[in-house]
Amino acid sequence: MSLQIDKILSFTGNKYERTSAMSKYARYLSQKNDEDLEIPINRSQKEKVTISAINDILNEKVSYRVEIPQDEKLS
């Protein structure tokens, strides 16, 4: 599966938060797959974890939320 550039460009929210979520999810996927940079998507194909993470978040297969540190909550 390739990247959906139109979905990336049309995003109007906080791009830093979304990029950070994609990066952390890609790291999670690589650790889950023994640090392999490609994961199987079917019997004959593999996909890079970064592409998989980006597509999963863009297609809302994975959700994320921003945690506010305790010291900022008190302010």
KEMIPA-959704 format. One record per atom (N, C-alpha, C, O): atom name; x, y, z; residue in three letters. Coordinates in Angstrom, 3 decimals. Layout:
KEMIPA-959704
+------+----------+----------+----------+-----+
| atom |       px |       py |       pz | res |
+------+----------+----------+----------+-----+
|   CA |        X |        Y |        Z | Ala |
...
+------+----------+----------+----------+-----+
end
This chain:
KEMIPA-959704
+------+----------+----------+----------+-----+
| atom |       px |       py |       pz | res |
+------+----------+----------+----------+-----+
|    N |    0.854 |   -1.175 |    0.000 | Met |
|   CA |    0.000 |    0.000 |    0.000 | Met |
|    C |    0.895 |    1.231 |    0.000 | Met |
|    O |    1.909 |    1.266 |    0.697 | Met |
|    N |    0.537 |    2.201 |   -0.750 | Ser |
|   CA |    1.333 |    3.422 |   -0.820 | Ser |
|    C |    0.749 |    4.499 |    0.095 | Ser |
|    O |   -0.350 |    4.354 |    0.630 | Ser |
|    N |    1.496 |    5.560 |    0.257 | Leu |
|   CA |    1.028 |    6.681 |    1.073 | Leu |
|    C |   -0.090 |    7.436 |    0.369 | Leu |
|    O |   -0.103 |    7.555 |   -0.856 | Leu |
|    N |   -1.007 |    7.933 |    1.147 | Gln |
|   CA |   -2.117 |    8.714 |    0.618 | Gln |
|    C |   -1.795 |   10.191 |    0.840 | Gln |
|    O |   -2.184 |   10.784 |    1.846 | Gln |
|    N |   -1.082 |   10.764 |   -0.114 | Ile |
|   CA |   -0.595 |   12.135 |    0.000 | Ile |
|    C |   -1.733 |   13.128 |    0.202 | Ile |
|    O |   -1.583 |   14.085 |    0.961 | Ile |
|    N |   -2.865 |   12.920 |   -0.459 | Asp |
|   CA |   -3.983 |   13.857 |   -0.305 | Asp |
|    C |   -4.493 |   13.899 |    1.129 | Asp |
|    O |   -4.883 |   14.964 |    1.608 | Asp |
|    N |   -4.499 |   12.760 |    1.829 | Lys |
|   CA |   -4.925 |   12.745 |    3.232 | Lys |
|    C |   -3.918 |   13.455 |    4.120 | Lys |
|    O |   -4.291 |   14.128 |    5.081 | Lys |
|    N |   -2.641 |   13.303 |    3.794 | Ile |
|   CA |   -1.605 |   13.971 |    4.573 | Ile |
|    C |   -1.725 |   15.490 |    4.408 | Ile |
|    O |   -1.690 |   16.229 |    5.392 | Ile |
|    N |   -1.863 |   15.942 |    3.190 | Leu |
|   CA |   -1.918 |   17.373 |    2.914 | Leu |
|    C |   -3.210 |   18.031 |    3.392 | Leu |
|    O |   -3.213 |   19.217 |    3.723 | Leu |
|    N |   -4.306 |   17.275 |    3.431 | Ser |
|   CA |   -5.585 |   17.862 |    3.821 | Ser |
|    C |   -5.776 |   17.936 |    5.341 | Ser |
|    O |   -6.756 |   18.520 |    5.804 | Ser |
|    N |   -4.870 |   17.361 |    6.118 | Phe |
|   CA |   -4.995 |   17.393 |    7.575 | Phe |
|    C |   -4.851 |   18.818 |    8.079 | Phe |
|    O |   -3.884 |   19.500 |    7.739 | Phe |
|    N |   -5.805 |   19.279 |    8.890 | Thr |
|   CA |   -5.794 |   20.657 |    9.369 | Thr |
|    C |   -5.477 |   20.793 |   10.852 | Thr |
|    O |   -5.376 |   21.909 |   11.361 | Thr |
|    N |   -5.318 |   19.680 |   11.548 | Gly |
|   CA |   -5.036 |   19.749 |   12.979 | Gly |
|    C |   -3.573 |   20.021 |   13.270 | Gly |
|    O |   -2.842 |   20.528 |   12.420 | Gly |
|    N |   -3.155 |   19.681 |   14.473 | Asn |
|   CA |   -1.787 |   19.888 |   14.910 | Asn |
|    C |   -0.889 |   18.845 |   14.244 | Asn |
|    O |   -0.920 |   17.671 |   14.611 | Asn |
|    N |   -0.106 |   19.268 |   13.284 | Lys |
|   CA |    0.745 |   18.362 |   12.510 | Lys |
|    C |    1.861 |   17.766 |   13.366 | Lys |
|    O |    2.265 |   16.625 |   13.142 | Lys |
|    N |    2.357 |   18.512 |   14.327 | Tyr |
|   CA |    3.401 |   18.000 |   15.204 | Tyr |
|    C |    2.876 |   16.817 |   16.016 | Tyr |
|    O |    3.548 |   15.791 |   16.118 | Tyr |
|    N |    1.682 |   16.952 |   16.593 | Glu |
|   CA |    1.097 |   15.863 |   17.376 | Glu |
|    C |    0.912 |   14.614 |   16.525 | Glu |
|    O |    1.240 |   13.510 |   16.958 | Glu |
|    N |    0.391 |   14.784 |   15.323 | Arg |
|   CA |    0.143 |   13.643 |   14.452 | Arg |
|    C |    1.456 |   12.981 |   14.022 | Arg |
|    O |    1.553 |   11.755 |   13.982 | Arg |
|    N |    2.453 |   13.791 |   13.704 | Thr |
|   CA |    3.751 |   13.252 |   13.318 | Thr |
|    C |    4.391 |   12.498 |   14.478 | Thr |
|    O |    4.977 |   11.432 |   14.287 | Thr |
|    N |    4.277 |   13.049 |   15.661 | Ser |
|   CA |    4.811 |   12.393 |   16.851 | Ser |
|    C |    4.101 |   11.062 |   17.104 | Ser |
|    O |    4.742 |   10.070 |   17.448 | Ser |
|    N |    2.794 |   11.043 |   16.936 | Ala |
|   CA |    2.031 |    9.801 |   17.115 | Ala |
|    C |    2.442 |    8.752 |   16.091 | Ala |
|    O |    2.578 |    7.575 |   16.426 | Ala |
|    N |    2.640 |    9.171 |   14.853 | Met |
|   CA |    3.060 |    8.232 |   13.809 | Met |
|    C |    4.433 |    7.659 |   14.119 | Met |
|    O |    4.666 |    6.462 |   13.949 | Met |
|    N |    5.337 |    8.513 |   14.571 | Ser |
|   CA |    6.694 |    8.083 |   14.903 | Ser |
|    C |    6.687 |    7.081 |   16.056 | Ser |
|    O |    7.360 |    6.052 |   15.996 | Ser |
|    N |    5.931 |    7.383 |   17.094 | Lys |
|   CA |    5.868 |    6.488 |   18.251 | Lys |
|    C |    5.190 |    5.168 |   17.891 | Lys |
|    O |    5.590 |    4.112 |   18.381 | Lys |
|    N |    4.183 |    5.219 |   17.055 | Tyr |
|   CA |    3.510 |    3.988 |   16.634 | Tyr |
|    C |    4.434 |    3.148 |   15.748 | Tyr |
|    O |    4.429 |    1.921 |   15.850 | Tyr |
|    N |    5.220 |    3.780 |   14.888 | Ala |
|   CA |    6.188 |    3.054 |   14.061 | Ala |
|    C |    7.232 |    2.373 |   14.944 | Ala |
|    O |    7.624 |    1.236 |   14.683 | Ala |
|    N |    7.679 |    3.064 |   15.982 | Arg |
|   CA |    8.636 |    2.463 |   16.919 | Arg |
|    C |    8.009 |    1.264 |   17.612 | Arg |
|    O |    8.657 |    0.229 |   17.768 | Arg |
|    N |    6.757 |    1.393 |   18.028 | Tyr |
|   CA |    6.041 |    0.282 |   18.658 | Tyr |
|    C |    5.961 |   -0.918 |   17.705 | Tyr |
|    O |    6.210 |   -2.053 |   18.112 | Tyr |
|    N |    5.616 |   -0.667 |   16.450 | Leu |
|   CA |    5.511 |   -1.757 |   15.474 | Leu |
|    C |    6.855 |   -2.445 |   15.261 | Leu |
|    O |    6.908 |   -3.670 |   15.146 | Leu |
|    N |    7.934 |   -1.680 |   15.208 | Ser |
|   CA |    9.244 |   -2.289 |   14.995 | Ser |
|    C |    9.675 |   -3.112 |   16.202 | Ser |
|    O |   10.296 |   -4.162 |   16.041 | Ser |
|    N |    9.357 |   -2.652 |   17.406 | Gln |
|   CA |    9.693 |   -3.417 |   18.603 | Gln |
|    C |    8.845 |   -4.682 |   18.692 | Gln |
|    O |    9.322 |   -5.734 |   19.118 | Gln |
|    N |    7.602 |   -4.568 |   18.291 | Lys |
|   CA |    6.698 |   -5.720 |   18.286 | Lys |
|    C |    7.172 |   -6.788 |   17.304 | Lys |
|    O |    6.945 |   -7.979 |   17.515 | Lys |
|    N |    7.833 |   -6.352 |   16.228 | Asn |
|   CA |    8.322 |   -7.271 |   15.205 | Asn |
|    C |    9.831 |   -7.485 |   15.313 | Asn |
|    O |   10.514 |   -7.640 |   14.301 | Asn |
|    N |   10.344 |   -7.494 |   16.538 | Asp |
|   CA |   11.756 |   -7.772 |   16.804 | Asp |
|    C |   12.700 |   -6.846 |   16.060 | Asp |
|    O |   13.688 |   -7.295 |   15.479 | Asp |
|    N |   12.403 |   -5.562 |   16.076 | Glu |
|   CA |   13.244 |   -4.533 |   15.455 | Glu |
|    C |   13.368 |   -4.682 |   13.941 | Glu |
|    O |   14.237 |   -4.054 |   13.335 | Glu |
|    N |   12.525 |   -5.494 |   13.323 | Asp |
|   CA |   12.523 |   -5.625 |   11.865 | Asp |
|    C |   11.870 |   -4.374 |   11.290 | Asp |
|    O |   10.841 |   -3.925 |   11.793 | Asp |
|    N |   12.458 |   -3.812 |   10.244 | Leu |
|   CA |   11.918 |   -2.586 |    9.670 | Leu |
|    C |   10.814 |   -2.834 |    8.658 | Leu |
|    O |   10.243 |   -1.886 |    8.117 | Leu |
|    N |   10.506 |   -4.102 |    8.395 | Glu |
|   CA |    9.397 |   -4.440 |    7.509 | Glu |
|    C |    8.504 |   -5.437 |    8.217 | Glu |
|    O |    8.982 |   -6.317 |    8.933 | Glu |
|    N |    7.205 |   -5.294 |    8.014 | Ile |
|   CA |    6.262 |   -6.225 |    8.610 | Ile |
|    C |    5.428 |   -6.860 |    7.505 | Ile |
|    O |    5.144 |   -6.215 |    6.497 | Ile |
|    N |    5.033 |   -8.118 |    7.684 | Pro |
|   CA |    4.230 |   -8.761 |    6.649 | Pro |
|    C |    2.814 |   -8.190 |    6.610 | Pro |
|    O |    2.170 |   -8.045 |    7.649 | Pro |
|    N |    2.333 |   -7.866 |    5.408 | Ile |
|   CA |    0.953 |   -7.403 |    5.275 | Ile |
|    C |    0.092 |   -8.483 |    4.627 | Ile |
|    O |   -1.133 |   -8.451 |    4.745 | Ile |
|    N |    0.710 |   -9.420 |    3.957 | Asn |
|   CA |    0.049 |  -10.636 |    3.498 | Asn |
|    C |    1.137 |  -11.662 |    3.210 | Asn |
|    O |    2.302 |  -11.418 |    3.526 | Asn |
|    N |    0.795 |  -12.783 |    2.628 | Arg |
|   CA |    1.782 |  -13.863 |    2.455 | Arg |
|    C |    2.962 |  -13.497 |    1.568 | Arg |
|    O |    4.066 |  -14.001 |    1.771 | Arg |
|    N |    2.745 |  -12.638 |    0.601 | Ser |
|   CA |    3.818 |  -12.356 |   -0.352 | Ser |
|    C |    4.361 |  -10.928 |   -0.287 | Ser |
|    O |    5.258 |  -10.581 |   -1.055 | Ser |
|    N |    3.844 |  -10.104 |    0.602 | Gln |
|   CA |    4.287 |   -8.712 |    0.652 | Gln |
|    C |    4.670 |   -8.302 |    2.065 | Gln |
|    O |    4.103 |   -8.766 |    3.054 | Gln |
|    N |    5.651 |   -7.420 |    2.118 | Lys |
|   CA |    6.030 |   -6.776 |    3.374 | Lys |
|    C |    5.938 |   -5.279 |    3.174 | Lys |
|    O |    6.028 |   -4.778 |    2.054 | Lys |
|    N |    5.758 |   -4.573 |    4.277 | Glu |
|   CA |    5.648 |   -3.118 |    4.211 | Glu |
|    C |    6.520 |   -2.520 |    5.306 | Glu |
|    O |    6.630 |   -3.079 |    6.397 | Glu |
|    N |    7.132 |   -1.393 |    5.015 | Lys |
|   CA |    7.944 |   -0.691 |    6.010 | Lys |
|    C |    7.061 |   -0.270 |    7.178 | Lys |
|    O |    5.910 |    0.120 |    6.982 | Lys |
|    N |    7.602 |   -0.349 |    8.401 | Val |
|   CA |    6.804 |    0.000 |    9.575 | Val |
|    C |    6.374 |    1.460 |    9.545 | Val |
|    O |    5.287 |    1.787 |   10.021 | Val |
|    N |    7.198 |    2.341 |    9.001 | Thr |
|   CA |    6.817 |    3.753 |    8.957 | Thr |
|    C |    5.614 |    3.967 |    8.038 | Thr |
|    O |    4.706 |    4.727 |    8.377 | Thr |
|    N |    5.599 |    3.312 |    6.893 | Ile |
|   CA |    4.469 |    3.435 |    5.967 | Ile |
|    C |    3.217 |    2.850 |    6.597 | Ile |
|    O |    2.132 |    3.421 |    6.493 | Ile |
|    N |    3.374 |    1.715 |    7.248 | Ser |
|   CA |    2.236 |    1.076 |    7.912 | Ser |
|    C |    1.673 |    1.966 |    9.019 | Ser |
|    O |    0.456 |    2.094 |    9.153 | Ser |
|    N |    2.553 |    2.582 |    9.814 | Ala |
|   CA |    2.111 |    3.455 |   10.902 | Ala |
|    C |    1.385 |    4.681 |   10.359 | Ala |
|    O |    0.339 |    5.068 |   10.879 | Ala |
|    N |    1.935 |    5.284 |    9.324 | Ile |
|   CA |    1.304 |    6.465 |    8.724 | Ile |
|    C |   -0.080 |    6.111 |    8.193 | Ile |
|    O |   -1.050 |    6.821 |    8.461 | Ile |
|    N |   -0.175 |    5.019 |    7.443 | Asn |
|   CA |   -1.462 |    4.626 |    6.872 | Asn |
|    C |   -2.483 |    4.256 |    7.944 | Asn |
|    O |   -3.661 |    4.591 |    7.818 | Asn |
|    N |   -2.042 |    3.567 |    9.000 | Asp |
|   CA |   -2.970 |    3.187 |   10.070 | Asp |
|    C |   -3.554 |    4.414 |   10.763 | Asp |
|    O |   -4.744 |    4.441 |   11.078 | Asp |
|    N |   -2.732 |    5.420 |   11.001 | Ile |
|   CA |   -3.231 |    6.632 |   11.663 | Ile |
|    C |   -4.083 |    7.461 |   10.707 | Ile |
|    O |   -5.118 |    7.994 |   11.107 | Ile |
|    N |   -3.659 |    7.573 |    9.454 | Leu |
|   CA |   -4.456 |    8.325 |    8.480 | Leu |
|    C |   -5.833 |    7.702 |    8.254 | Leu |
|    O |   -6.820 |    8.415 |    8.078 | Leu |
|    N |   -5.894 |    6.379 |    8.260 | Asn |
|   CA |   -7.158 |    5.677 |    8.032 | Asn |
|    C |   -7.918 |    5.407 |    9.330 | Asn |
|    O |   -8.924 |    4.699 |    9.337 | Asn |
|    N |   -7.422 |    5.982 |   10.425 | Glu |
|   CA |   -8.045 |    5.895 |   11.753 | Glu |
|    C |   -8.216 |    4.467 |   12.244 | Glu |
|    O |   -9.182 |    4.157 |   12.942 | Glu |
|    N |   -7.274 |    3.590 |   11.877 | Lys |
|   CA |   -7.252 |    2.230 |   12.433 | Lys |
|    C |   -6.650 |    2.261 |   13.835 | Lys |
|    O |   -6.884 |    1.369 |   14.652 | Lys |
|    N |   -5.872 |    3.305 |   14.091 | Val |
|   CA |   -5.234 |    3.513 |   15.385 | Val |
|    C |   -5.563 |    4.929 |   15.825 | Val |
|    O |   -5.481 |    5.865 |   15.029 | Val |
|    N |   -5.929 |    5.086 |   17.072 | Ser |
|   CA |   -6.185 |    6.433 |   17.580 | Ser |
|    C |   -5.093 |    6.800 |   18.581 | Ser |
|    O |   -4.390 |    5.929 |   19.092 | Ser |
|    N |   -4.963 |    8.069 |   18.849 | Tyr |
|   CA |   -3.973 |    8.543 |   19.810 | Tyr |
|    C |   -4.564 |    9.715 |   20.569 | Tyr |
|    O |   -5.533 |   10.341 |   20.140 | Tyr |
|    N |   -3.951 |    9.992 |   21.711 | Arg |
|   CA |   -4.354 |   11.159 |   22.482 | Arg |
|    C |   -3.105 |   11.770 |   23.090 | Arg |
|    O |   -2.117 |   11.079 |   23.336 | Arg |
|    N |   -3.159 |   13.046 |   23.324 | Val |
|   CA |   -2.029 |   13.770 |   23.889 | Val |
|    C |   -2.198 |   13.804 |   25.398 | Val |
|    O |   -3.239 |   14.218 |   25.909 | Val |
|    N |   -1.173 |   13.369 |   26.101 | Glu |
|   CA |   -1.206 |   13.408 |   27.554 | Glu |
|    C |   -0.614 |   14.721 |   28.034 | Glu |
|    O |    0.473 |   15.117 |   27.614 | Glu |
|    N |   -1.328 |   15.381 |   28.905 | Ile |
|   CA |   -0.854 |   16.646 |   29.482 | Ile |
|    C |   -0.109 |   16.327 |   30.760 | Ile |
|    O |   -0.663 |   15.671 |   31.642 | Ile |
|    N |    1.151 |   16.777 |   30.888 | Pro |
|   CA |    1.918 |   16.514 |   32.110 | Pro |
|    C |    1.202 |   17.077 |   33.338 | Pro |
|    O |    0.488 |   18.076 |   33.252 | Pro |
|    N |    1.404 |   16.426 |   34.470 | Gln |
|   CA |    0.740 |   16.818 |   35.708 | Gln |
|    C |    1.001 |   18.279 |   36.071 | Gln |
|    O |    0.076 |   18.970 |   36.498 | Gln |
|    N |    2.224 |   18.766 |   35.915 | Asp |
|   CA |    2.522 |   20.136 |   36.306 | Asp |
|    C |    1.793 |   21.166 |   35.447 | Asp |
|    O |    1.549 |   22.281 |   35.906 | Asp |
|    N |    1.443 |   20.818 |   34.217 | Glu |
|   CA |    0.686 |   21.730 |   33.363 | Glu |
|    C |   -0.797 |   21.711 |   33.707 | Glu |
|    O |   -1.498 |   22.698 |   33.483 | Glu |
|    N |   -1.284 |   20.591 |   34.250 | Lys |
|   CA |   -2.709 |   20.493 |   34.620 | Lys |
|    C |   -3.022 |   21.421 |   35.780 | Lys |
|    O |   -4.132 |   21.947 |   35.864 | Lys |
|    N |   -2.077 |   21.632 |   36.665 | Leu |
|   CA |   -2.305 |   22.448 |   37.846 | Leu |
|    C |   -2.327 |   23.935 |   37.553 | Leu |
|    O |   -2.868 |   24.709 |   38.343 | Leu |
|    N |   -1.756 |   24.349 |   36.444 | Ser |
|   CA |   -1.673 |   25.778 |   36.119 | Ser |
|    C |   -3.000 |   26.360 |   35.726 | Ser |
|    O |   -3.087 |   27.551 |   35.425 | Ser |
+------+----------+----------+----------+-----+
end
